[in-house]
Amino acid sequence: MRDDSSSTDVATNAAVTRLLYRPEEVAHALCLSRTKVFELIAAGELRSVKIGHLRRITADAVADYIDTLERR
């Protein structure tokens, strides 16, 4: 009998918390434009990581950016 674990993999993957977000997703979450998100990254106000040619932003970086705004 064949063990088909693909259904288990789908259930496991559904429980995984996302670690990285696209700049467009962060822009949407913060009600900003994609351009503004890249400006914040370039200014050092919003941390990001580069993977190949892709730019990604962690949830912690977004939270830190919001905390900085609240302290101003």
VOSE-82627 format. One record per residue (C-alpha): residue number from 1; y, z, x. Coordinates in Angstrom, 1 decimal, padded with zeros to 4 digits. Example, Ala and Ser with C-alpha at 12.3 -4.5 7.8 and 13.67 -1.06 7.14 Angstrom:
<n: 1, v: -004.5, w: 007.8, u: 012.3>
<n: 2, v: -001.1, w: 007.1, u: 013.7>
//
This chain:
<n: 1, v: 000.0, w: 000.0, u: 000.0>
<n: 2, v: 003.4, w: -001.0, u: 001.3>
<n: 3, v: 006.1, w: 001.7, u: 001.8>
<n: 4, v: 009.3, w: 000.3, u: 000.4>
<n: 5, v: 012.1, w: 002.6, u: 001.6>
<n: 6, v: 015.0, w: 000.3, u: 000.7>
<n: 7, v: 015.7, w: 002.3, u: -002.5>
<n: 8, v: 015.8, w: 005.5, u: -000.4>
<n: 9, v: 018.2, w: 003.8, u: 002.0>
<n: 10, v: 020.6, w: 002.9, u: -000.8>
<n: 11, v: 020.5, w: 006.5, u: -002.1>
<n: 12, v: 021.1, w: 007.9, u: 001.4>
<n: 13, v: 024.0, w: 005.4, u: 002.1>
<n: 14, v: 025.7, w: 006.3, u: -001.2>
<n: 15, v: 026.0, w: 009.9, u: 000.0>
<n: 16, v: 027.6, w: 009.0, u: 003.4>
<n: 17, v: 031.3, w: 009.9, u: 003.6>
<n: 18, v: 033.5, w: 007.1, u: 004.9>
<n: 19, v: 035.1, w: 007.8, u: 008.3>
<n: 20, v: 037.4, w: 004.8, u: 008.7>
<n: 21, v: 039.7, w: 002.9, u: 006.4>
<n: 22, v: 041.4, w: -000.5, u: 006.7>
<n: 23, v: 045.2, w: -000.5, u: 006.9>
<n: 24, v: 045.3, w: -002.2, u: 003.5>
<n: 25, v: 043.4, w: 000.7, u: 002.0>
<n: 26, v: 045.7, w: 003.3, u: 003.5>
<n: 27, v: 048.7, w: 001.3, u: 002.3>
<n: 28, v: 047.4, w: 001.4, u: -001.2>
<n: 29, v: 046.6, w: 005.1, u: -001.1>
<n: 30, v: 050.1, w: 005.9, u: 000.2>
<n: 31, v: 051.9, w: 003.4, u: -002.1>
<n: 32, v: 053.2, w: 001.5, u: 001.0>
<n: 33, v: 053.1, w: -002.1, u: 002.1>
<n: 34, v: 050.5, w: -003.2, u: 004.7>
<n: 35, v: 053.5, w: -004.1, u: 007.0>
<n: 36, v: 054.9, w: -000.5, u: 006.7>
<n: 37, v: 051.5, w: 000.9, u: 007.7>
<n: 38, v: 051.5, w: -001.3, u: 010.8>
<n: 39, v: 055.0, w: -000.2, u: 011.6>
<n: 40, v: 054.0, w: 003.5, u: 011.3>
<n: 41, v: 051.1, w: 002.8, u: 013.7>
<n: 42, v: 053.3, w: 001.0, u: 016.2>
<n: 43, v: 055.8, w: 003.8, u: 016.1>
<n: 44, v: 053.1, w: 006.4, u: 016.8>
<n: 45, v: 053.6, w: 008.1, u: 013.4>
<n: 46, v: 050.2, w: 007.2, u: 012.1>
<n: 47, v: 047.2, w: 007.3, u: 014.5>
<n: 48, v: 044.6, w: 004.6, u: 014.4>
<n: 49, v: 041.7, w: 003.3, u: 016.4>
<n: 50, v: 040.9, w: -000.3, u: 017.5>
<n: 51, v: 037.4, w: -001.7, u: 017.3>
<n: 52, v: 037.4, w: -005.1, u: 018.8>
<n: 53, v: 040.3, w: -006.8, u: 017.0>
<n: 54, v: 040.1, w: -004.6, u: 014.0>
<n: 55, v: 042.5, w: -001.7, u: 013.3>
<n: 56, v: 041.1, w: 001.4, u: 011.5>
<n: 57, v: 042.6, w: 004.7, u: 010.4>
<n: 58, v: 040.7, w: 008.0, u: 009.9>
<n: 59, v: 041.2, w: 010.2, u: 006.9>
<n: 60, v: 042.3, w: 012.9, u: 009.3>
<n: 61, v: 045.1, w: 010.7, u: 010.6>
<n: 62, v: 046.3, w: 010.1, u: 007.1>
<n: 63, v: 046.3, w: 013.8, u: 006.3>
<n: 64, v: 048.1, w: 014.5, u: 009.6>
<n: 65, v: 050.8, w: 011.9, u: 008.7>
<n: 66, v: 051.3, w: 013.5, u: 005.3>
<n: 67, v: 051.5, w: 017.0, u: 006.8>
<n: 68, v: 054.2, w: 015.7, u: 009.2>
<n: 69, v: 056.2, w: 014.3, u: 006.2>
<n: 70, v: 055.9, w: 017.6, u: 004.4>
<n: 71, v: 057.2, w: 019.5, u: 007.4>
<n: 72, v: 060.3, w: 017.3, u: 007.8>
//
